[in-house]
Amino acid sequence: MSRYAPGGVNYSFGPGGLTPAIRAIIYGNVAIFVLTLFAPGFFVGAFGLIPEAVVERFQLWRIGTYLFLHDPNGFGHILFNMLFIWMFGVDLERRWGTVAFAKYYFITGLGAGLTVLLVSLLPLASVQSSYVFPTIGASGAVYGLLLAWALVFPHRQVLLMMVIPVPARVFAGIMFAIAFLSAVSASSSTVSHVAHLGGLVIGWLYLKGPGNFRLELSYRLTRWRMDRMRRRFEVRRGGRDDDDWRNRVH
């Protein structure tokens, strides 16, 4: 990705250090992943999103706990999910604040889980297997973060296929098209494209509805607090035309 600077485009990988909510999410996922390595059958069977267990045995916790489970047969699943949470989540948390960001993350994650649950109830042969098989991973919430990042920072650059630079809004559109086409196909892929699509749709509805007002209010409050702290400690915003040495922080 890249950031726009006054003199042009400043390329950098990632948004910087971990913010509080991102740190808690990543550490929590990694800790649970390590535990899952010792008893994968137990953790996936007890906490994965199995619609049959939710509907027929009322194990409602599965709609939330599946977010913290990842494939114990390899590191790629959790590695890429945590990488994307860091890449797209840090800037959003800095803009919205920790509480508002965490709320959005779990709303999209839970929304993705509910989408999987509802789709599994459809009288279609292509979704029957999803009713009894577990869905795990934070990918639904990751897609929600991608959508929000693209809406808040539409002109940021993302390397498509790690090669082609495209604006964030174009990248989000491409990912939505892939998720949609994959979800409506009859493919037997082990990837839950329905969860990806659910995270995108729930994120869109939240950001285009009353949730956007709360997030924007949180952003304005965060910015006001930062400006107040700057005035308190006599910190000035940087600028090329400011040559007053007395007003510089050093």
C-alpha positions, 0 to 999 in steps of 0.5 A: 500500500502507499500513502499520499504525501504533499510532494507525491506518493510515499510508498510504504509497507503496512501502517506501522505499529500495532494499535491496542485492539489490533494487538489484542485481536492478533495475540488472542488469535495466535494464542488460541491457534497454539492451543488448537494445535494440541487438540484440533478436533476438540476446539473446532468441534466445540467452537467452530461455526456448525449451523446444525449445532446452533439451530438444533442444539442452541449453541449460540456461542459458535457464531462468535467463537469461530472468529478465533479459530484457524486451520491447524494443518498449516500456518497460511490461514492464520498468517494471512488473516492476521497480516490483513487485520494489521494492514487494514485495521490499524489506520481504521482504529487510529481514525475511529478509536479503539472501542468503535473499531472493535465494535465494527470488527465484531459486528462484521465478524458476527454478521459473516457468521450469521450469513453462513448460518442463514445460507446453510438453511436454504433448500439448495443442494449446493449448501447442504454440506455447510449445515454440518461442516464447521466454518472457522477463521476471521476472514469475514471480519477481514473482508469487513475491514477491507471494505471500511478501509477502501471507503475511508481511504479510497485512493490508497494504493494496494498491490493486486497479486503483489504486482499491480497497484490499484486504488483501494476502492477498485481492489475492494470492488474486485474482491467483492466480485470474486466473493460474490461469484464464488459464493453463488457458484456450486463449487465444493471449495473448502473456503467459505466465500459466503462468510467473505461476502457476508462480511462485506455486505454487513460492513457496507450496511453498517457504514451506510447506516446509523453506524457511520454516524457513530464512527464519524462522531468517534473520529471527530472526538478523537481528532478533537482530543488530539488537537487539544493535546497539541495545544496543551503541549504547544505542538504544531502541525508540520508544514513546509512554510513554517520556518519559525524555529521557536515553534518546532518540536525537537 
